[in-house]
Amino acid sequence: MRLAANLAIDKQAISEAAGAGLDRPTGSIIPRALAFVLPLEPFPYDPAQATRLLAEAGYPQGFDAGDLTPFPLFVRVAEAVGSDLRAVGIRTHLRTLERTTWQRARQEKQLKGLVLAASPTLGNAATRIEIYVLGTGPSVYGSDPDLDALFQEQAGARDPTTREALLHRLQALMHERVRHAPLLEQAVLIGVGPRVEEPAIGLIPLVSFTAPYEEMRLKRP
């Protein structure tokens, strides 16, 4: 059923509707810019196959998946996701919360059903896995013991090549088991005036503002 949900979502259409086509569909919850990432292509948009998978799982008429609770900034995206899921028979109820309420509910693990979120967390692939996959993670409601063991093994690996191999294996298993429904790597549009020689934007991957400020330079008169 998790695979069916992934196949039901038209990520490119959502990118075009919500991000002017600039947000990049992805098959991973870990951005390509982070160290130790295993680049994964998104699941294709195939609602017919999604419908067949639901029927094979015993839900030819679909089923009620409960709440779909987005982070407040992504209500528009959640509406599109809910529409795509409903088209194949996965019925959700859009539940909107105020930002502080959403954050508290997430921290206390009170969000049920489907949760749509984005992460500004930097670091590397292990940083995201610790939050969204490891059993003790703040956004994890259930975990796989073998994935938890792989995470602990990579955490103790001193050789970068060994650590990368372990993290790649972990990400491959996450993808194979369809642990999430990754959507998009968001694009950020920034305007820079003609007097700026170096805006220092993008010098730190995934930081969407000037950083470090010391690197910003204006053009000489």
N, C-alpha and C positions, 0 to 999 in steps of 0.2 A: 504494500500500500504506500510505503514511503517513496518507492520508485515511481509509482503511478502519480503521486502528487508532484514529483519533480518533472515528469514528462508532460504534465498538464499545464505548466506555467510557461507562457511565452515571454521569455526574458528580454528578447530584443524589442518586442513591442512595448514592454514596460520601460525599457531604456529610452525609446523614442518618445513615449508619452510623458515621462517624468524627468528625463535627463537630456532632452534634445538629441537623443541617439548617441551621446558621448559616454554614458556609463557602459562599461564593458561587461557583458555576460561572463560568468565564471562558474567553474565546477568545484570551487573550494571556498571555505570560509577564511582562508589565509591569503592575503594579497600577494601578488607576484613579486612585489618589491621587497618583501621580507626575506631574511636569510633562512636557509634550510627549507624553503617552500618547495613542494612538489607541484609543478604546474599541471592543472587538470582542466580539460575542456568541459564546458557545461553539458548537462544532459540535454539532448535535443528536445525541441517542442514537438510532441507527438501525442495529441489528445486521443487519437484512435487507439493507440497502444495502451495508454493510460486506462481507457475504458475497458479494454480487454483484460488487463491485469486486475482491475477491480472485480470483474465478473469471475475470473479464475479464483480470486480470494474469497468468493462467496457473497459479493456485494454487487449483483447485476443492476440494482437500482440505486447504487451509491450508498452513502451513510452520512450521518450527522457528526461532524468533527468538532463541534463545540465552538468556543470562542476563537477569534483571530484577533490578537491584541498587538497592535503595532506601537513602536516608539512614536511619540506624538508627531515627530517631524516626517513620518513616513505613512501617514494615513492614506495619501493618494496611491502610493505603491500597494498598500494593503488592500485597497478597493479593487485594484487590478488583479492582484493575486487571488482574492476571494472570488472574483468573477470567473477567472480561468479554472479554479478548482470546482466551482459550482457547475461549469459547463460539462464536466465529466462525472458529476454526481457526488463530489465531496462538498458537503454543505457546511458553511461556517457562518458565524455571527460576528460581525465587526464590533469589537468592543474598544472604545476610545477612552483613554485616561489622561488626566493632566500630568504634566511631566514629572513633578515631584512624586505624585501617587504611583506612576509607572515605575520609577526608580525604586521606591520603597517596596512595591509588590515584587519586583524582580529580586531584590536583595533578600526578601523573606520567602522567596520561592512560592509565591501565591498565584503566579500567572499559570493558567491552565489552557489546555488545547494547543493552539498554534501561536507562536510568538514571533513577531517580525522585528528584528533589531539590526543595528549597525554597531561597529566597534571602532573607536578611535585609538585603541591600544597599539602602541608601537612595540619594539623588541624584535622577536623572531618568531618562527613558526611555533616553537614550544610555548611562547607566551600566550598565543591564541588557543592552543590546545589545552593549556592549563585552565583556561576560563570556560571553554565550551565543550570539552570532552572528558577531562579528568573527573573522576567521581566526586572529588571534593570541590570542584569548580562552582563558582557562584551562579552560573547559568545552566547547571547540569542537574537533571532530575533522575537520571539513571545512567549507568556506565557499564562498560565491558571490562571484566577483570584483566584480560590479556592486553587491552589497550592501556589500562592503568599501569600494568607491569612494564610495557614498552616505554611509557613515559618516564617511569622511575629509572629504567636502564639508561635512557639517553641523558637523563639529568646527571648521572654519574660518569658519563663518558668524557674523558679529557681530550681525546683525539677528535678534531673537527670532522674528519672524514667519516669516522665511525658514528659520530653523533648524527651527521646528516643522513647516513644510510638508515639509521634507526627511525629518524623522524619521517623519512620518505616512506618507509614501510608502514609506519603508523598512519600516515595520511592516505596511503593506498587502501588500507583496511577501512578507514573511515568512509572513503568513497565507495568501496565495494559494498559496504553494509548500509549505505545511504543514510548516514547518521544525521545529515542536515539537508536543507534545500537551499543551497547557495544561489544567490540571484545575480548581483552586480558588484563590480568594483566602481565606486562612484568617481566621476570626474569633478574637478573643481575649476570653475572659471574665475579668473582674476584679471583685473585691469591694471595696467602699469603705465604711468604717464611718460611723456617724451623726455623728461629731464632725468629719468632714472636710468643709470647705466647697468647696475646689478641689483635686481630687486631681492635677491637672496631667497627666492621662492623655489622650493623643490630641492634645495641643497640637502635637506634632511628628508629622505623618502617618506611620503604619506603625510608630511606636515604641510598643511595648506595655507600657511601664512609665512611672513618673513621670519626666517630663523636660520642661523643665528643673526641677530640684528647687526652685529659687528661687521658682517660681510656686505651689508647694503651700501651701495655707492651711488652718488649722483654724478651726472656728467659735468665736467668742468665748463665754466662759461666760455 
